[in-house]
Structure formats: C-alpha cells, structure tokens
C-alpha cells in the first residue's frame, strides 16, 4: 500500500513514457521546444513494465494512466499496454494524448488492452488551434477522437484549457459539439506548468468563469460530492442528462485532500505531486540490481513523505523547475 502521513492512499499511477511532444502548446513549452532527456536516462520498456508490476502486485495500484509528453511517440507503447494488461490483478488502463496519432493507433491500443483515452482539444477553430499549439494539426486531432470512439476506447474524454484572448469564448460551443459526438468534456484551469514561468493567477480563466459561460446556454445540475470520490473533476449534469461536463479547478478549488495519485517520470523518478520539489530515484535502484521488494520499499517511503498540498494561488506556492512534459499530466 502507498499511504502518506495524512491517511491518503495512492491507487492511481501516472506513468510518463516520454518527455517529447509533437505540439508546442503555449501553456506548456516554448516554441523551440525543450532540452529533451537523453535516451540512456529514459526507462526502457522492460523497466517500465517491471515498475508497473511492482506497483500493481505489491503496492495496491488499481489504475494506470500513460502520459507524456506525448505517449503515442513512444515506439513500444502497444507492447507495454499488452504486457500490463496481462498482469494479475489487471489494472484499468487509460492514456492521455494530444490525439494526433490516434487515427493510426486506436485499434491496436484497444486490442492490446487499453480501456479508454483522454484527448486534449482546446478549440473547434483550426486557426485558433494553430495559434495555441504552433502546429496546423486540428483535423488530425478530430480524426483521432473519432478513431478512439469507433475503436471502443470509451468513454472518450476531452481535456480543454481556456486561454484569455484566444479561446475563452468557446466553452458553450465545445460542450455542444462534445455532446453531439458522444464525448465527455472536461475543462481544466490553466496551471503554472510552463517552463517560461509566464503564468499569472490574474490571467487565467477560472472555474467560475467557465460555469458562467456554460450557463448562458445550458442548465447545469451539480452531480454531487458523493459521485466524485477522489476524481479531480467536479461534474455537472447537462440539461437533465444523460450528458455531463466536468471542471478540474486545480487553482481555485484544489482537491489535494482527496488525491490518490503517484507519478513515475519518464526517467524513473517517483513524484508524489505534479508540484513536488523532490523526487525519489527508482531507475538507479533498478539498474543496480535492487529486488522488487527493495524498489517497493523506496516507493513506500517516497509516498509516506507526501506533502499536504495547498491552493496554487497560495503565496507560498513555487512553480516547479521541471516542465510538465517530463513529469506527465
């Protein structure tokens, strides 16, 4: 079991498979990209599968989410999914992706055992997509969403970040479009994960702003805390159902008290939180011949030291030096 001093138990493992990405979203990285991790520092496929096996069989992990960077850039992704699906007990598996490569991989991922996907899409307008991501790939993402739905990677969830002056007016249109196509939309408040440190609390679109915009067109009924559990998204029933919309208000309504996540970076470090300032090195232990139980012990100790957490608008909050692409969402 992965438990901390506040009694929280981690059952959800986020695994970053690569720090690389084929988009350059303005809220994530600079236009020229980042200094990518050197290949020898990245976990191999075998090391990833071993760490997931330890987490599932010894530490109580029941859900695995593959992230990046962009996880579809990992050459061995399908094989990793297939091997994790063969574990006993079998964890639930999902993938967070920008969707560009889903058109050609969705069927293979489903056949390997992947359960569902979360796809990032911030706008319905190709010109705005190009401005936000610095790439002209809007059609590829829309096609990828369709491929995921047709392959049965459901529920297909869309993650949307609204940015002032770019797409903040699109919330109602995005929700209408998602409902029309059978996707579940989730808005995410912009978090200070950019290496440029350009984020400001005053310059973000808040959960309150999003709800106010949605209510100009839809009737929203809170789903209730009992349905939420440890999920980061608060959800509302739209126009009486069956559709729902979620908002992850990481900044204005932090949910640290219910957090059930542990994170593994692409280079084999355990992070107790996206915003943790310390990491625990499992890669060195693996490559030094540590047993499964020794690795599990290191992981337990790391999680025992997890901080209480606080709102990101707290004056004591410090932006992480390690960019999101190396940590995983």
N, C-alpha and C positions, 0 to 999 in steps of 0.2 A: 504494500500500500504506500502511496505517496501522500503523506499528510504533513501539514505545516502546524506551527505553534498556535494558529488561530482556529484550528479544527477543520480547515478546508481540505478536502480530499480530491486529488487530481485524477481524473479518469479519462481526460481528453488530451491526446498527444498531437501537437502540431509539428510536422516534420518538413523543414525546408530542404528541398532537393538540389537547389542551385541558387546562387545569388544573381544569375544573369537574367535579363529580360529583353524582349524584342520591342517593347514600347519605352517611351521616355516621359511618363506622366509627370506633369508639372508639380504635383504634390508629393512625388516620390523620389525623383532623382533629376540631376541636371541634364541638359540636352546632350552633352557629350558623353553621358554615361558615368560609370564609376570605375574605380580600380578593382577589377574582378579578383576573386580569390584564386590563388594559384592552384592548378589541378591537384598536385600532391597533397594539398591541405584538405581537399574535399573528401568526405566519406565515400568509400566505394559502395557498390550495390550490396555486396555481402555484408559490409559493416552496417549499412542502414537496416537491412533485414534483421541482422542479429540484435541491434539495439531495440527495434520494434518488438522482436520476440521476447526479449528480456522484459520490456515494459508490459507486454500483454500477459505473459505467463508468470511473472514474479511480482509485478508492481500494480496490478489491478487496472490497467488501461483497457477501456472497452471501445474507444473511438479513436481512429487515426485520421488526421487531415493532412494531405500532402499539399505543400505550398512552395513558394519560391522566394524571391524572383518569380520566374515563370516556369512551373514544374513540367510543362509539356516540352521544354527544351532539354530535359534530362533524357539521354538516349535509352537508358534502361528502365524507364518508368513502367511500361506494361509488365515487364518481368518482375519488378518489385511488387506491384499490385498483386500479381498472381501468387507470388510466394507468401505475401502477408495474408491473402485470402485463405491459404492452406493452413494457417495457424489454428491451434486449438487451445483456448476458445477463439473463435473467429471474431475480430473486431469489426465494427462498422467502419467503412472507408469512404472518404469524400475527398474532393480535390478543389482547390481554389485556383482559378486560372483567368487569364485575360481573354480566353476563348478563341484566340487566333488559330490555334492548331486543332481545335476540337472537330472541325469538319472532317479531318482525315484520321482522327484517333478515337472518337467517341465509341464506335462499335467495338474496337479492340479492347478499350478500357472496361467496357461493360462485360465483355466476355471473360476478361481476366479476373473480374470480381468487384470492380469499383461500384459503389452503391449510388452516388449522386455527385453533382458538381455545384459549385458557386462560381458564377461568371461575373467579372467586372464590366459594367457598361454604364457610363456616366451621362450619355446623351443619345437622343434619337437623330441628331443632326450631324451628318458626316463632316461638315466644315468645323463644327464645334469639337467633334471627336479629334480631328486633326490638330486643332489648337491645343487641346488638353494633353494629347498623347505624343504630339510631334510626329505622328505617323498616319498615313492615309489607309487605315485598315478597318474602317467601320463595318463594311459589308462582311468581312471575314468573321467578325465577332457575331454579327446577326446570324450568319450561316452556321457558326459553331453552336450557338444556342439551339437552333433548330435541330442540328445533328444530335446534340445531347438529349433533347426531348424525344426524338424518334428512336434513339438507342435505348431509352428507358432509364437514363441516369436522373431519375426524378425523386423528390421534387427538384426541378431546376431553379436555383435561386440566383437572382441578380443583385449584385452589390453596387450601389451608386453613391458617389461623393459629389455633393453640390458645391460649386465654387462661385463666389460673388463675381458678377460681371461676365460670366461665361454660360453657365447652365442652371443658375439658381431659379429660373422661371419655368423649368421643365418638370417639376415634381408631379403635377396632375397628369400631364401628357404621358410621362413614363409609367405611372401607375395604370392608366387606362390601357396602354399598349401591353404591359406585362399581363394584365388580366385577360386581354383579348387572346394572347398567345399561350396562356396556361403557365406562366412563370410566377414565382413568388418574389416580389420586390422588397429589398431592404436598403434603406438609406443609412449611410454611415457618416457621422460627423467627422470632418477633416481633423486628423490628429497630427501632432508635431513630429512626424517621422521623416521629414525631408532633410537630407544632409546639408542643404544650403541654410538651414535654420531660418527660413523665411516665414514660418507660421506665426500668426498672431491670434490671440483669443478674440480680438475685436473684428478680425477679418474673416470669420468663418460663418457658415450657415448653420444655425443651431437646430436641435430637435424641435424647439418651439416654432421656429420659422417654417420648418418643413410641415409640421402639423397644420399650421395656419393656412399654408398654401393648399394642402390637400383638401382641407375642409371647405374651400371655395367651390369644390365640385363634388365631393363625396361625403357621405355620412360615415363617421368612424366611431366604432364602439370598442373600448378597451377590452382586450381578451382577458386580462386579469393576471395578477401575480402568480396565482396557483397554476396557470398553464405555462408560465415562463420557466420556472425552475432555475437552473444555472445558465440558461441561454443568454447571450449578450443582448439580443434584440427584444425590445418591448414590441408587442404586436397588437394591431387593431383589426377588427372585422370590418370589411368594407361593404357599405350598403346592405347590411344584414347578412352577408355571406353569400357563397362559401369562400370568397377571396379574402386574403389577409395581406396586410402590409406591415413591415417591421421597421423600426428605427433603432440603430445602435448608437446611443448617445454617450460615447466614451468620455467626452469632455464635460458636458453639462449634467449628466446623470450617471456618474461612474458606478460600475457594478462589481467592484473589486471584492466585496464581501462574499459574493457567491461564485467567485472564479474557481473553475475546476480544470484549468489547463496547465500543461507543462510543455515546454518547447525545446526542440532539438534543431540547432542551426546546421547549415549545410557543411560546416567544417567540424561538426561533432561536439558542440558545446551545449550544455543544458542551460536554458534561461527560464527563470521562474515567472517572468513577465516580459512583455514587449519593451517595457521601460526600465528593466532591471539594469543596474550599473555593474553587476558582477556576473560571471559565467563559471560553470564547472566543466572542466575538460574531460570528456569521455573518450575522445579519439586517442589521446596518448595512452590511456589505460588499455584500450582495445589493442593497440599496436605494441604494447609492452607485455602482452600475454596474460592480462588480467582474466580471471574467471568470470562467469556470468554473475555469480553472487557478489564478487568484488565490484563489478560495474553497477549492479543494483544498489549496493550499499552507498556508493558515491552519489547516485541519483537520489536516494532517500535523504541523504544529508543535505544535498542542494535544496530540495524542496522543503525540508524542515526549516530552512532559513528564509523562506519567502516572506517578503515584507507585507504589511497590512494593506498597502495601496491607498491612493488618495485621488481626488479630482485633478485633472490635468491643468485646471486653471488655478490650482493651489500655488502660492508664491514660492513654495519650496521645490516645486517640480523642476527637474533638469532634463532637457532634451537629450535623448541617447546619442552617443557619438557613432554608434554602429547603425548604418542605414537599414531601412526596412527590408530591402532586397536581400540582405544577408541573414536576416532573422526569420522571416516568414510571417505572414499575416494570421 
